[in-house]
Each structure stands twice: as structure tokens, then as C-alpha cells.
Amino acid sequence: MLDDVYVGGILHDMGKIIFFSIHPHFLDKIREFCVEKNLPSSTLEDISAGMNHAELGALISEKWKFPDRLVAAIRYHHDPESAPKDCKSLVDTVYLANILCEYENGNVSFDQIEAGPLKAFGLHSQRQIDNLLDRLALGYEREINY
């Protein structure tokens, strides 16, 4: 499972590479608009491109015969509630890692974080999230100064 989480964390946004190669400034414009309007970027991707980067990444990973669990992590990393039950913990982990980065960068607010993955990790409040991010930052600082 840990290997799947690691690889899922690395590859979950691989569909963005395709978007960037087709329209280099496309995702930047989507991101700016979504932040300005407080919308999830995947919604605008669906409307404007017909498919979001998670679905595109999943299609590529299926074509390359990635394991089903990894395909699910890529496909559902913005929609963990739709993930198959046998992949739920992996998808929740990749989702939470991704959304915590977005939260820390100010791209999403606490109330935009899906309740299911938070509950799965025993996180129930914004204070817990902030404390977790502080502990992770401290651990990272210790690691790079080791």
C-alpha cells in the first residue's frame, strides 16, 4: 500500500502534462479563474476541455496498464467519494496529500475539503489541519537540516 501511495502521489497530476503540452497557459488561466471565483479547477476543466486532468491521467495510466488501484488514485484524486471501496484508503490518502498542499498554498479553504477523507484520518477541524501542517513543516525542516 505504501508504494501505491508514493507512486500515486507522484503521478496523480500526470494528466496536467497533456493539458500543458496542448495549451501551455490553459491551466494557469483555469487556476486563476477558479481561485477568483472560489471554484474547483476540475469543474472548469470539464466544461472547457471536455475532460479533466484526473480523467485524462487515468485513461493514460489504463493504456499503460498501471494497476487498477493506481488508476483509481489518479482518476479520483479530486473526487474521493466516487472511488471504488477496494481503493478508498489509497484514494483518500492521495486526495488528502493533494488537498493539504492546495490548502497550505491558499488555493482552497477548509470548508472545501471533502469530509470523508478527513474523517478517515481522524481530522475534524481546521485547527487539526493547521497543526498537522505545522508538524509536517517542522519535520521537513529537520530532515533537510539533518
DSSP file (Angstrom, degrees, kcal/mol; ACC not computed):
  #  RESIDUE AA STRUCTURE BP1 BP2  ACC     N-H-->O    O-->H-N    N-H-->O    O-->H-N    TCO  KAPPA ALPHA  PHI   PSI    X-CA   Y-CA   Z-CA
    1    1 A M     >        0   0    0      0, 0.0     4,-2.3     0, 0.0     5,-0.2   0.000 360.0 360.0 360.0 -41.9    0.0    0.0    0.0
    2    2 A L  H  >  +     0   0    0      1,-0.2     4,-2.4     2,-0.2     5,-0.2   0.883 360.0  51.5 -62.1 -38.0    2.8    2.5    0.9
    3    3 A D  H  > S+     0   0    0      2,-0.2     4,-2.7     1,-0.2     5,-0.3   0.905 109.2  50.8 -62.9 -40.7    4.3    2.0   -2.6
    4    4 A D  H  > S+     0   0    0      2,-0.2     4,-2.9     1,-0.2    -2,-0.2   0.896 110.3  49.5 -63.5 -40.1    0.9    2.7   -4.2
    5    5 A V  H  X S+     0   0    0     -4,-2.3     4,-2.4     2,-0.2    -2,-0.2   0.931 112.4  47.9 -63.6 -45.5    0.6    5.9   -2.1
    6    6 A Y  H  X S+     0   0    0     -4,-2.4     4,-1.6     2,-0.2    -2,-0.2   0.951 116.8  41.1 -60.9 -51.0    4.0    7.1   -3.0
    7    7 A V  H  X S+     0   0    0     -4,-2.7     4,-2.7     1,-0.2    -2,-0.2   0.897 114.4  53.0 -66.8 -40.5    3.6    6.4   -6.8
    8    8 A G  H  X S+     0   0    0     -4,-2.9     4,-1.7    -5,-0.3    -1,-0.2   0.886 107.4  52.5 -60.9 -38.8    0.0    7.8   -6.7
    9    9 A G  H  < S+     0   0    0     -4,-2.4    -1,-0.2    -5,-0.2     4,-0.2   0.860 113.6  43.3 -64.4 -36.1    1.3   11.0   -5.1
   10   10 A I  H  < S+     0   0    0     -4,-1.6     3,-0.3    -5,-0.2    -2,-0.2   0.895 124.2  33.1 -75.3 -41.0    3.9   11.4   -7.8
   11   11 A L  H >< S+     0   0    0     -4,-2.7     3,-2.2     1,-0.2     4,-0.2   0.473  84.0 101.0 -99.2  -2.9    1.6   10.6  -10.8
   12   12 A H  T 3< S+     0   0    0     -4,-1.7     3,-0.3     1,-0.3    -1,-0.2   0.792  90.8  41.0 -58.5 -28.6   -1.8   11.9   -9.7
   13   13 A D  T >> S+     0   0    0     -3,-0.3     3,-1.9    -4,-0.2     4,-0.5   0.109  75.3 118.1-104.2  22.0   -1.5   15.0  -11.8
   14   14 A M  H X>  +     0   0    0     -3,-2.2     3,-0.9     1,-0.3     4,-0.7   0.783  67.5  66.7 -61.9 -25.0    0.1   13.4  -14.9
   15   15 A G  H 3> S+     0   0    0     -3,-0.3     4,-1.7    38,-0.3     3,-0.3   0.762  88.6  67.3 -64.6 -24.3   -2.9   14.5  -17.0
   16   16 A K  H <> S+     0   0    0     -3,-1.9     4,-3.1     1,-0.2    -1,-0.2   0.819  89.7  63.9 -65.0 -29.6   -1.8   18.1  -16.5
   17   17 A I  H <X S+     0   0    0     -3,-0.9     4,-2.1    -4,-0.5    -1,-0.2   0.904 103.2  47.8 -60.5 -41.1    1.2   17.3  -18.6
   18   18 A I  H  X S+     0   0    0     -4,-0.7     4,-1.9    -3,-0.3     5,-0.2   0.941 112.4  48.3 -65.3 -47.5   -1.1   16.7  -21.6
   19   19 A F  H  X S+     0   0    0     -4,-1.7     4,-2.8     1,-0.2     7,-0.2   0.930 112.8  48.8 -57.6 -45.7   -3.0   19.9  -20.9
   20   20 A F  H  < S+     0   0    0     -4,-3.1    -1,-0.2     1,-0.2    -2,-0.2   0.871 110.0  51.1 -63.6 -37.3    0.2   21.9  -20.6
   21   21 A S  H  < S+     0   0    0     -4,-2.1    -1,-0.2    -5,-0.2    -2,-0.2   0.830 115.8  41.3 -72.1 -29.6    1.6   20.4  -23.8
   22   22 A I  H  < S+     0   0    0     -4,-1.9    -2,-0.2     1,-0.3    -1,-0.2   0.925 137.1  10.2 -80.2 -48.2   -1.5   21.3  -25.8
   23   23 A H  S >X S-     0   0    0     -4,-2.8     3,-1.8    -5,-0.2     4,-0.6  -0.834  70.0-164.1-134.4  92.7   -2.2   24.7  -24.3
   24   24 A P  T 34 S+     0   0    0      0, 0.0     4,-0.3     0, 0.0     3,-0.1   0.772  90.6  34.2 -53.9 -32.8    0.7   25.9  -22.2
   25   25 A H  T 3> S+     0   0    0      1,-0.1     4,-2.1     2,-0.1     5,-0.2   0.404  92.6  96.3-102.9   2.8   -1.2   28.7  -20.4
   26   26 A F  H <> S+     0   0    0     -3,-1.8     4,-2.2    -7,-0.2     5,-0.1   0.934  85.6  43.1 -60.1 -52.6   -4.5   26.9  -20.3
   27   27 A L  H  X S+     0   0    0     -4,-0.6     4,-3.0     1,-0.2    -1,-0.2   0.850 110.9  56.2 -67.4 -33.5   -4.3   25.5  -16.8
   28   28 A D  H  > S+     0   0    0     -4,-0.3     4,-2.5     2,-0.2    -1,-0.2   0.925 109.4  46.3 -62.3 -42.7   -2.8   28.8  -15.4
   29   29 A K  H  X S+     0   0    0     -4,-2.1     4,-2.3     2,-0.2    -2,-0.2   0.902 113.3  49.3 -65.9 -40.7   -5.9   30.6  -16.7
   30   30 A I  H  X S+     0   0    0     -4,-2.2     4,-2.8     2,-0.2     5,-0.2   0.944 111.9  48.8 -61.5 -48.0   -8.2   28.0  -15.3
   31   31 A R  H  X S+     0   0    0     -4,-3.0     4,-2.6     1,-0.2     5,-0.2   0.925 111.6  48.8 -59.6 -46.8   -6.5   28.1  -11.9
   32   32 A E  H  X S+     0   0    0     -4,-2.5     4,-2.4     1,-0.2    -1,-0.2   0.927 113.6  46.6 -59.7 -46.1   -6.6   31.9  -11.7
   33   33 A F  H  X S+     0   0    0     -4,-2.3     4,-2.3     1,-0.2    -2,-0.2   0.922 113.2  48.7 -62.7 -44.9  -10.3   32.0  -12.6
   34   34 A C  H  X>S+     0   0    0     -4,-2.8     5,-2.4     2,-0.2     4,-0.9   0.893 111.9  48.1 -66.1 -39.9  -11.2   29.2  -10.1
   35   35 A V  H ><5S+     0   0    0     -4,-2.6     3,-0.5    -5,-0.2    -1,-0.2   0.931 113.0  49.3 -63.6 -44.4   -9.3   30.9   -7.3
   36   36 A E  H 3<5S+     0   0    0     -4,-2.4    -2,-0.2    -5,-0.2    -1,-0.2   0.876 121.3  34.4 -61.2 -39.2  -11.0   34.2   -8.1
   37   37 A K  H 3<5S-     0   0    0     -4,-2.3    -1,-0.2    -5,-0.2    -2,-0.2   0.386 108.4-119.9 -99.5   2.1  -14.5   32.6   -8.2
   38   38 A N  T <<5 +     0   0    0     -4,-0.9    -3,-0.2    -3,-0.5    -4,-0.1   0.911  65.3 141.4  58.5  46.0  -13.8   30.0   -5.4
   39   39 A L      < -     0   0    0     -5,-2.4     2,-0.3    -6,-0.1    -1,-0.2  -0.861  60.2-104.4-114.5 149.3  -14.5   27.1   -7.8
   40   40 A P    >>  -     0   0    0      0, 0.0     3,-1.1     0, 0.0     4,-0.9  -0.577  28.4-133.3 -69.5 135.3  -12.7   23.7   -8.0
   41   41 A S  H 3> S+     0   0    0     -2,-0.3     4,-2.3     1,-0.3     5,-0.2   0.802 101.3  66.3 -62.3 -29.3  -10.5   23.7  -11.1
   42   42 A S  H 3> S+     0   0    0      1,-0.2     4,-2.3     2,-0.2    -1,-0.3   0.842  95.7  57.7 -63.5 -31.5  -11.7   20.3  -12.2
   43   43 A T  H <> S+     0   0    0     -3,-1.1     4,-1.8     2,-0.2    -1,-0.2   0.944 109.6  42.4 -62.7 -48.0  -15.2   21.8  -12.9
   44   44 A L  H  X S+     0   0    0     -4,-0.9     4,-3.0     1,-0.2     5,-0.3   0.864 111.4  55.8 -69.1 -35.6  -13.9   24.4  -15.3
   45   45 A E  H  X>S+     0   0    0     -4,-2.3     4,-2.7     1,-0.2     6,-0.7   0.935 107.3  50.5 -59.7 -44.7  -11.6   21.8  -16.9
   46   46 A D  H  X5S+     0   0    0     -4,-2.3     4,-1.2     4,-0.2    -2,-0.2   0.920 115.4  42.2 -58.5 -45.2  -14.6   19.6  -17.6
   47   47 A I  H  <5S+     0   0    0     -4,-1.8    -2,-0.2     1,-0.2    -1,-0.2   0.928 122.8  35.8 -69.2 -46.7  -16.6   22.4  -19.1
   48   48 A S  H  <5S+     0   0    0     -4,-3.0    -2,-0.2     1,-0.2    -3,-0.2   0.800 131.7  24.7 -84.6 -29.4  -13.8   23.9  -21.2
   49   49 A A  H  <5S-     0   0    0     -4,-2.7    -3,-0.2    -5,-0.3    -2,-0.2   0.528  96.4-122.3-113.9  -8.6  -11.8   20.9  -22.3
   50   50 A G  S  <<S+     0   0    0     -4,-1.2     2,-0.3    -5,-0.6    -4,-0.2   0.332  91.4  46.5  85.0  -9.3  -14.5   18.1  -22.1
   51   51 A M  S    S-     0   0    0     -6,-0.7     2,-0.1    -9,-0.0    -2,-0.0  -0.944  79.5-126.2-162.2 138.8  -12.4   16.1  -19.6
   52   52 A N     >  -     0   0    0     -2,-0.3     4,-2.3     1,-0.1     3,-0.2  -0.447  32.1-106.6 -88.1 167.7  -10.4   17.0  -16.5
   53   53 A H  H  > S+     0   0    0      1,-0.2     4,-2.6     2,-0.2   -38,-0.3   0.793 117.4  58.0 -64.4 -28.4   -6.8   16.2  -15.9
   54   54 A A  H  > S+     0   0    0      2,-0.2     4,-2.2     1,-0.2    -1,-0.2   0.931 109.8  43.0 -67.3 -44.6   -7.6   13.4  -13.4
   55   55 A E  H  > S+     0   0    0      2,-0.2     4,-2.4    -3,-0.2    -2,-0.2   0.908 114.8  50.2 -67.1 -41.4   -9.7   11.5  -16.0
   56   56 A L  H  X S+     0   0    0     -4,-2.3     4,-2.1     2,-0.2    -2,-0.2   0.926 111.3  48.8 -62.0 -44.8   -7.1   12.1  -18.7
   57   57 A G  H  X S+     0   0    0     -4,-2.6     4,-2.6     1,-0.2    -1,-0.2   0.889 110.6  51.3 -61.5 -39.6   -4.4   10.8  -16.4
   58   58 A A  H  X S+     0   0    0     -4,-2.2     4,-2.3     2,-0.2    -2,-0.2   0.904 108.2  51.3 -65.3 -41.2   -6.4    7.8  -15.6
   59   59 A L  H  X S+     0   0    0     -4,-2.4     4,-2.2     2,-0.2    -1,-0.2   0.908 112.1  46.9 -62.3 -41.1   -7.0    7.0  -19.3
   60   60 A I  H  X S+     0   0    0     -4,-2.1     4,-2.1     2,-0.2    -2,-0.2   0.932 111.6  50.4 -64.6 -45.0   -3.3    7.2  -20.0
   61   61 A S  H  <>S+     0   0    0     -4,-2.6     5,-2.9     1,-0.2    -2,-0.2   0.846 110.1  50.7 -65.8 -32.3   -2.5    5.1  -16.9
   62   62 A E  H ><5S+     0   0    0     -4,-2.3     3,-1.7     3,-0.2    -1,-0.2   0.920 109.0  51.0 -66.4 -43.5   -5.0    2.4  -18.1
   63   63 A K  H 3<5S+     0   0    0     -4,-2.2    -2,-0.2     1,-0.3    -1,-0.2   0.868 109.7  50.2 -61.3 -36.0   -3.4    2.4  -21.6
   64   64 A W  T 3<5S-     0   0    0     -4,-2.1    -1,-0.3    -5,-0.1    -2,-0.2   0.357 117.1-118.1 -84.6   6.0    0.0    1.9  -20.0
   65   65 A K  T < 5 +     0   0    0     -3,-1.7    -3,-0.2    -5,-0.1    -2,-0.1   0.849  48.5 172.9  61.8  39.8   -1.5   -1.0  -17.9
   66   66 A F      < -     0   0    0     -5,-2.9    -1,-0.1     1,-0.1     5,-0.0  -0.388  46.1 -83.2 -66.9 155.9   -1.0    0.5  -14.5
   67   67 A P    >>  -     0   0    0      0, 0.0     4,-2.2     0, 0.0     3,-0.6  -0.294  39.3-114.8 -60.0 148.4   -2.5   -1.5  -11.6
   68   68 A D  H 3> S+     0   0    0      1,-0.2     4,-2.4     2,-0.2     5,-0.2   0.843 114.8  56.8 -55.5 -37.4   -6.2   -0.7  -11.1
   69   69 A R  H 3> S+     0   0    0      1,-0.2     4,-2.0     2,-0.2    -1,-0.2   0.894 108.8  46.0 -63.2 -39.5   -5.5    0.8   -7.6
   70   70 A L  H <> S+     0   0    0     -3,-0.6     4,-2.0     2,-0.2    -2,-0.2   0.888 110.4  52.9 -71.4 -39.0   -3.1    3.3   -9.1
   71   71 A V  H  X S+     0   0    0     -4,-2.2     4,-2.9     1,-0.2    -2,-0.2   0.920 110.0  49.8 -59.1 -43.4   -5.5    4.2  -11.9
   72   72 A A  H  X S+     0   0    0     -4,-2.4     4,-2.8     1,-0.2    -2,-0.2   0.898 107.1  53.8 -63.5 -40.9   -8.2    4.8   -9.2
   73   73 A A  H  < S+     0   0    0     -4,-2.0     4,-0.4     1,-0.2    -1,-0.2   0.894 114.4  42.0 -61.0 -39.2   -5.8    7.1   -7.3
   74   74 A I  H >< S+     0   0    0     -4,-2.0     3,-0.7     2,-0.2    -2,-0.2   0.929 117.6  46.1 -71.5 -46.7   -5.2    9.1  -10.4
   75   75 A R  H 3< S+     0   0    0     -4,-2.9     3,-0.3     1,-0.2    -2,-0.2   0.879 121.9  33.3 -66.0 -40.3   -8.8    9.2  -11.5
   76   76 A Y  T >< S+     0   0    0     -4,-2.8     3,-1.0    -5,-0.2    -1,-0.2   0.210  77.0 113.1-106.8  15.3  -10.4   10.0   -8.2
   77   77 A H  T <  S+     0   0    0     -3,-0.7    -1,-0.2    -4,-0.4    22,-0.1   0.638  92.4  35.1 -68.4  -9.7   -7.8   12.3   -6.5
   78   78 A H  T 3  S+     0   0    0     -3,-0.3    -1,-0.3    -4,-0.1    -2,-0.1   0.415 126.6  40.5-111.3  -4.8  -10.3   15.2   -6.8
   79   79 A D    X   +     0   0    0     -3,-1.0     3,-1.8     1,-0.1     4,-0.3  -0.466  63.0 161.3-140.5  63.1  -13.4   13.1   -6.2
   80   80 A P  G >  S+     0   0    0      0, 0.0     3,-1.2     0, 0.0    12,-0.1   0.749  70.0  67.1 -64.0 -24.3  -12.6   10.5   -3.4
   81   81 A E  G 3  S+     0   0    0      1,-0.2     7,-0.0    -5,-0.0    -5,-0.0   0.736  99.2  52.9 -68.4 -20.0  -16.2    9.8   -2.6
   82   82 A S  G <  S+     0   0    0     -3,-1.8    -1,-0.2    -6,-0.2     3,-0.1   0.484  84.5 115.7 -91.1  -3.6  -16.6    8.2   -6.1
   83   83 A A  S <  S-     0   0    0     -3,-1.2     5,-0.1    -4,-0.3   -10,-0.0  -0.333  77.4 -99.3 -68.5 145.7  -13.7    5.8   -5.6
   84   84 A P    >   -     0   0    0      0, 0.0     3,-1.8     0, 0.0     4,-0.5  -0.338  33.5-117.0 -60.3 146.6  -14.3    2.1   -5.6
   85   85 A K  G >  S+     0   0    0      1,-0.3     3,-1.0     2,-0.2     4,-0.4   0.838 112.6  58.7 -57.9 -36.6  -14.4    0.7   -2.0
   86   86 A D  G 3  S+     0   0    0      1,-0.2    -1,-0.3     2,-0.1     4,-0.1   0.626 114.6  37.5 -72.2  -9.9  -11.3   -1.5   -2.5
   87   87 A C  G <> S+     0   0    0     -3,-1.8     4,-2.7     2,-0.1     5,-0.3   0.315  85.8 107.5-115.8   4.1   -9.2    1.6   -3.4
   88   88 A K  H <> S+     0   0    0     -3,-1.0     4,-3.0    -4,-0.5     5,-0.2   0.873  77.4  48.0 -57.5 -46.1  -10.8    4.0   -0.9
   89   89 A S  H  > S+     0   0    0     -4,-0.4     4,-1.8     2,-0.2    -1,-0.2   0.895 114.6  46.9 -66.2 -38.1   -7.9    4.3    1.5
   90   90 A L  H  > S+     0   0    0     -3,-0.2     4,-2.4     2,-0.2     5,-0.2   0.944 115.0  45.6 -65.6 -48.3   -5.4    4.8   -1.3
   91   91 A V  H  X S+     0   0    0     -4,-2.7     4,-3.1     1,-0.2     5,-0.2   0.914 111.9  52.2 -62.6 -43.4   -7.5    7.4   -3.0
   92   92 A D  H  X S+     0   0    0     -4,-3.0     4,-2.7    -5,-0.3    -1,-0.2   0.894 110.4  49.1 -59.1 -39.9   -8.2    9.2    0.4
   93   93 A T  H  X S+     0   0    0     -4,-1.8     4,-2.3    -5,-0.2    -2,-0.2   0.933 114.3  43.0 -67.2 -47.0   -4.5    9.4    1.1
   94   94 A V  H  X S+     0   0    0     -4,-2.4     4,-2.3     2,-0.2    -2,-0.2   0.917 115.9  50.2 -65.6 -42.8   -3.6   10.8   -2.3
   95   95 A Y  H  X S+     0   0    0     -4,-3.1     4,-3.2    -5,-0.2     5,-0.3   0.945 111.6  47.3 -58.1 -49.2   -6.6   13.2   -2.1
   96   96 A L  H  X S+     0   0    0     -4,-2.7     4,-2.3    -5,-0.2     5,-0.2   0.905 111.7  49.5 -64.6 -41.7   -5.7   14.4    1.3
   97   97 A A  H  X S+     0   0    0     -4,-2.3     4,-1.4     2,-0.2    -1,-0.2   0.925 115.6  44.7 -60.9 -43.8   -2.0   14.9    0.4
   98   98 A N  H  X S+     0   0    0     -4,-2.3     4,-1.9    -5,-0.2    -2,-0.2   0.936 114.8  46.1 -65.3 -48.3   -3.0   16.9   -2.7
   99   99 A I  H  X S+     0   0    0     -4,-3.2     4,-2.7     1,-0.2    -1,-0.2   0.828 108.2  56.8 -70.0 -31.0   -5.7   19.0   -1.0
  100  100 A L  H  X S+     0   0    0     -4,-2.3     4,-2.7    -5,-0.3    -1,-0.2   0.870 106.7  50.1 -67.4 -34.9   -3.5   19.8    2.0
  101  101 A C  H  X S+     0   0    0     -4,-1.4     4,-1.9    -5,-0.2    -2,-0.2   0.925 112.5  46.8 -64.4 -43.7   -0.9   21.2   -0.4
  102  102 A E  H  <>S+     0   0    0     -4,-1.9     5,-2.7     2,-0.2     6,-0.9   0.890 113.7  48.7 -64.9 -39.1   -3.7   23.3   -2.0
  103  103 A Y  H ><5S+     0   0    0     -4,-2.7     3,-1.5     4,-0.2    -2,-0.2   0.932 110.4  50.0 -64.9 -47.0   -4.9   24.4    1.4
  104  104 A E  H 3<5S+     0   0    0     -4,-2.7    -1,-0.2     1,-0.3    -2,-0.2   0.850 110.3  50.9 -61.6 -34.7   -1.5   25.4    2.6
  105  105 A N  T 3<5S-     0   0    0     -4,-1.9    -1,-0.3    -5,-0.2    -2,-0.2   0.476 117.6-113.5 -82.1  -2.2   -0.9   27.4   -0.6
  106  106 A G  T < 5S+     0   0    0     -3,-1.5    -3,-0.2    -4,-0.3    -2,-0.1   0.628  83.9 120.2  82.1  13.8   -4.3   29.2   -0.1
  107  107 A N  S   <S+     0   0    0     -5,-2.7     2,-0.3    -6,-0.2    -4,-0.2   0.697  77.3  26.0 -84.8 -19.7   -6.0   27.7   -3.1
  108  108 A V  S    S-     0   0    0     -6,-0.9     2,-0.2    -9,-0.1    -2,-0.2  -0.965  75.3-131.6-137.2 155.8   -8.8   26.1   -1.1
  109  109 A S    >   -     0   0    0     -2,-0.3     3,-1.8     1,-0.1     4,-0.4  -0.626  33.7-102.8-101.1 166.2  -10.4   26.8    2.2
  110  110 A F  G >  S+     0   0    0      1,-0.3     3,-1.8    -2,-0.2    -1,-0.1   0.881 119.7  58.7 -55.1 -41.5  -11.1   24.3    5.0
  111  111 A D  G 3  S+     0   0    0      1,-0.3    -1,-0.3     4,-0.0     4,-0.1   0.607  98.0  61.4 -69.2  -9.8  -14.8   24.0    4.1
  112  112 A Q  G <  S+     0   0    0     -3,-1.8     2,-0.4     2,-0.1    -1,-0.3   0.515  81.1 101.8 -90.3  -6.0  -13.8   22.9    0.5
  113  113 A I  S <  S-     0   0    0     -3,-1.8   -17,-0.0    -4,-0.4     2,-0.0  -0.654  84.5-108.5 -82.1 131.0  -12.1   19.8    1.8
  114  114 A E     >  -     0   0    0     -2,-0.4     4,-1.2     1,-0.1    -1,-0.1  -0.310  19.5-141.6 -59.5 135.5  -14.1   16.6    1.5
  115  115 A A  H  > S+     0   0    0      1,-0.2     4,-2.9     2,-0.2     5,-0.2   0.849  91.4  65.1 -69.2 -36.4  -15.4   15.3    4.9
  116  116 A G  H  > S+     0   0    0      1,-0.2     4,-2.5     2,-0.2    -1,-0.2   0.940 104.9  40.9 -57.1 -55.0  -14.9   11.6    4.1
  117  117 A P  H  > S+     0   0    0      0, 0.0     4,-1.3     0, 0.0    -1,-0.2   0.878 114.7  53.5 -63.0 -35.9  -11.1   11.6    3.8
  118  118 A L  H ><>S+     0   0    0     -4,-1.2     5,-3.2     1,-0.2     3,-0.6   0.953 111.2  45.8 -60.5 -47.6  -10.8   13.9    6.8
  119  119 A K  H ><5S+     0   0    0     -4,-2.9     3,-1.7     1,-0.2    -1,-0.2   0.892 106.8  58.9 -62.2 -40.1  -12.9   11.6    8.9
  120  120 A A  H 3<5S+     0   0    0     -4,-2.5    -1,-0.2     1,-0.3    -2,-0.2   0.800 111.9  41.3 -60.2 -28.2  -10.9    8.6    7.6
  121  121 A F  T <<5S-     0   0    0     -4,-1.3    -1,-0.3    -3,-0.6    -2,-0.2   0.265 118.7-109.9-102.8  10.1   -7.7   10.2    9.1
  122  122 A G  T < 5S+     0   0    0     -3,-1.7     2,-0.5     1,-0.2    -3,-0.2   0.782  70.7 142.2  69.8  27.4   -9.4   11.4   12.3
  123  123 A L      < +     0   0    0     -5,-3.2    -1,-0.2    -6,-0.2    -2,-0.2  -0.900  11.7 156.3-104.6 123.7   -9.3   15.1   11.2
  124  124 A H        +     0   0    0     -2,-0.5     2,-0.3     1,-0.1    -1,-0.1   0.470  53.8  43.2-126.4  -6.1  -12.4   17.0   12.3
  125  125 A S  S  > S-     0   0    0      1,-0.1     4,-1.7    -7,-0.1    -1,-0.1  -0.957  72.6-118.6-143.9 160.1  -11.3   20.7   12.5
  126  126 A Q  H  > S+     0   0    0     -2,-0.3     4,-2.8     1,-0.2     5,-0.2   0.862 115.0  59.2 -62.7 -36.0   -9.4   23.4   10.7
  127  127 A R  H  > S+     0   0    0      1,-0.2     4,-2.7     2,-0.2    -1,-0.2   0.902 103.3  51.1 -61.0 -41.2   -7.2   23.6   13.8
  128  128 A Q  H  > S+     0   0    0      2,-0.2     4,-2.5     1,-0.2    -1,-0.2   0.910 110.9  48.7 -62.4 -41.7   -6.2   20.0   13.5
  129  129 A I  H  X S+     0   0    0     -4,-1.7     4,-2.7     2,-0.2    -2,-0.2   0.941 112.1  48.1 -62.7 -47.6   -5.3   20.6    9.8
  130  130 A D  H  X S+     0   0    0     -4,-2.8     4,-2.1     1,-0.2    -2,-0.2   0.903 112.7  48.5 -61.1 -41.8   -3.2   23.6   10.7
  131  131 A N  H  X S+     0   0    0     -4,-2.7     4,-2.4     2,-0.2    -1,-0.2   0.904 111.0  51.2 -64.2 -41.1   -1.4   21.7   13.5
  132  132 A L  H  X S+     0   0    0     -4,-2.5     4,-2.6     1,-0.2    -2,-0.2   0.926 110.5  48.2 -61.3 -45.6   -0.7   18.8   11.1
  133  133 A L  H  X S+     0   0    0     -4,-2.7     4,-2.4     1,-0.2    -1,-0.2   0.878 110.5  51.7 -64.7 -37.2    0.7   21.1    8.5
  134  134 A D  H  X S+     0   0    0     -4,-2.1     4,-2.3    -5,-0.2    -1,-0.2   0.923 111.2  47.4 -63.1 -44.0    2.9   22.8   11.2
  135  135 A R  H  X S+     0   0    0     -4,-2.4     4,-2.5     2,-0.2    -2,-0.2   0.895 112.3  49.6 -65.2 -39.8    4.2   19.4   12.3
  136  136 A L  H  X S+     0   0    0     -4,-2.6     4,-2.5     2,-0.2    -2,-0.2   0.912 110.9  49.4 -64.9 -42.0    4.9   18.3    8.7
  137  137 A A  H  X S+     0   0    0     -4,-2.4     4,-2.5     2,-0.2    -2,-0.2   0.907 111.7  49.0 -63.5 -41.3    6.8   21.6    8.0
  138  138 A L  H  X S+     0   0    0     -4,-2.3     4,-2.4     2,-0.2    -2,-0.2   0.918 111.6  49.1 -63.7 -43.9    8.8   21.1   11.2
  139  139 A G  H  X S+     0   0    0     -4,-2.5     4,-2.2     2,-0.2    -2,-0.2   0.893 111.0  50.2 -61.9 -40.2    9.6   17.5   10.2
  140  140 A Y  H  X S+     0   0    0     -4,-2.5     4,-2.5     2,-0.2     5,-0.2   0.925 109.7  50.4 -63.8 -45.0   10.6   18.6    6.7
  141  141 A E  H  X S+     0   0    0     -4,-2.5     4,-1.4     1,-0.2    -2,-0.2   0.910 111.1  49.0 -59.8 -43.2   12.9   21.4    8.2
  142  142 A R  H  < S+     0   0    0     -4,-2.4     4,-0.4     1,-0.2    -1,-0.2   0.908 111.1  51.2 -61.6 -41.7   14.6   18.8   10.5
  143  143 A E  H >< S+     0   0    0     -4,-2.2     3,-0.9     1,-0.2    -2,-0.2   0.916 111.4  44.7 -65.5 -44.6   15.0   16.4    7.6
  144  144 A I  H 3< S+     0   0    0     -4,-2.5    -1,-0.2     1,-0.2    -2,-0.2   0.739 115.7  48.2 -76.0 -19.4   16.7   18.9    5.2
  145  145 A N  T 3<        0   0    0     -4,-1.4    -1,-0.2    -5,-0.2    -2,-0.2   0.394 360.0 360.0 -96.1   2.7   18.9   20.2    8.0
  146  146 A Y    <         0   0    0     -3,-0.9    -1,-0.2    -4,-0.4    -2,-0.1   0.462 360.0 360.0 -72.2 360.0   20.0   16.7    9.1
